[in-house]
Amino acid sequence: KVLIDVPRSDLAEELAQTETKIQVLQDTLQQVLDRREEERQSRQLLELYLEALKTEDSILSKVAEPEAAPRKEMDVVDTGTSSTDTSATTALSDQVLAALKEKPAPELCLDSRDLELVLKEDTAGLASALGWDKQKAGALQEACDQELSKRLKQVQALHSLRSTSKGKKALP
């Protein structure tokens, strides 16, 4: 960089060369610096790409294997108690029910497995468990269905991108 910045005439005098040869030398040095900068930027871009792939892999593994995640909820057993008992009418955990009641957009707070459970739940049973009317519970299930569909489309897009990137041949 220093040799590039030195005035051509001063460098030519110091090295006992013609200004034309010094110009060629400085141009070559500039090309080397430019190539190194391009390589640095390429490395950074590759590192970002690899980091994105790792993130994608971890997201896909969480979505593909939700059973692997430890769950704190317990299986619900029908004890034959009255239908107003929340634990007998819904398979949803207290944590999920609390999120459904308290959050302004609960479908965004729940994982995909919990969204599926909300969708499988009977609208009347969900309304009863939440203390809501059937219309509000139905709207919640619709929002959960839309969110789950959106997530599944994202997973499909990631799978498509992965298969596309694996199909590409390495550049020379």
Salt bridges, closest charged atoms under 4 A:
ASP5 OD1 - LYS1 NZ 3.80
GLU37 OE2 - ARG40 NH2 2.38
GLU39 OE2 - ARG35 NE 3.68
GLU56 OE2 - ARG162 NE 3.69
ASP57 OD1 - ARG162 NH2 1.95
GLU73 OE1 - ARG71 NH2 3.11
ASP111 OD2 - ARG71 NH1 2.93
ASP114 OD1 - ARG71 NH2 2.69
GLU147 OE1 - LYS150 NZ 3.42
GLU147 OE2 - ARG151 NE 2.96
